[in-house]
Amino acid sequence: MGLELITAQLERLTLFSYPLLVALISVIFFKERLQLRLVVALIVSYLGLALVMLQEELLPGSQVGLGVALVLASALAFAVYLSMSKPLIGRLGSVLFTSLAMSISSLFVFSHGFATIGWADVDVTSIAWFWLVLLAVFSTVIPSFMISAAIGQIGAVQTSAVGMLGPVFTIALAIYFLGEPFTLMIAVGALLVLTGVGSLQFKR
């Protein structure tokens, strides 16, 4: 829903803030010490996000605030998932944990589909089914198993650090394939977000 209101670049940068939310959850619920580094990272990252938002506010008919709020809610949900999953992955193993999580998630997706759309209104072409299958397998299922395995091996914080490449790839692809604009303000904002999150993740 957020992607209907904001560009793919802003969506990815917003979603990319989830490592900061993971760290905040650790401070609030797992009694980890609040470090100055986290406070600085939050300020720098969300300042960069605000710059990109200001750029998109200039577009006609913009609903940037709502779009970013929806994506931030998604980032928070993912941060909770990462924070709570490591103990379960340790007990169940990454393959079983991911299989259970994906299966249960699918039940909710189908329930939501039945409630809001219904099968009678589903009209999908064969080429669309082809792309949907590719997205499901190569962009959802396989990466989910990889992320769970990574969390089991190196933990949620370091796993999210490696994810710093995600926004860079997304921005490049959005410019090339979607023709989205890329301005100096977007570049500065993206750099601030990457710097803020990166400063929190990488250790000596």
C-alpha positions, 0 to 999 in steps of 0.5 A: 500500500505504501508503494502506491503512494511513494517511490520505490527509492523512498520505500526502500530507504524507509524500510531500511531503517529497520535495524535502528528499530531492532536496536530500539526494541533491544533497549526497550524490551531486552534491557540493553543499554541505550548507547549514544551511537544509537541516538546519533544513528537515529538522528542522522538516518531519519534526517536523511529520510526527511530530505527524501520525503521533502523531495517527493512532497514537491510531486503533484498529488503527493501523499508522502506522509501516509506512504512513509507511515505505512512502510514504517509500520512494515519496518516495525513489524519486520524488526519485531520479527527479527528480534523475536525469531533468533531464540526460535531459530536456535531451537527449531533450526532455520529451515523448520522455523522459516517453513512454519513462518511462511506457511502461517503468513500464507494463511493470513494472506489468503484470509485477507484476500478472501475478505477484501477481493474474493476469487470471483474478482481475481483476473490474472493473465498467464504472463502475470502468473509467470512473474508472480511465481518468479517473485514468490520463489526468487524474491520471497521464499528463497531470501526468507530461508537465507535470512533465517539461516544468516540470523542463526549463524551471525545474529539479527544485527549483523544480518541487517548490516549486510542488508545495506546493499539493498537500498543501493540496488533498489535505487539503481533499479528504480532509476533504470527500470521505473524512470524514477527521478534521482536528484542531489537531495535524494542522493544526500538523503540516501547517504545520510540513511546509509551512514546512520544505519551503517554506523550502528551496525559495523563494529571495529 
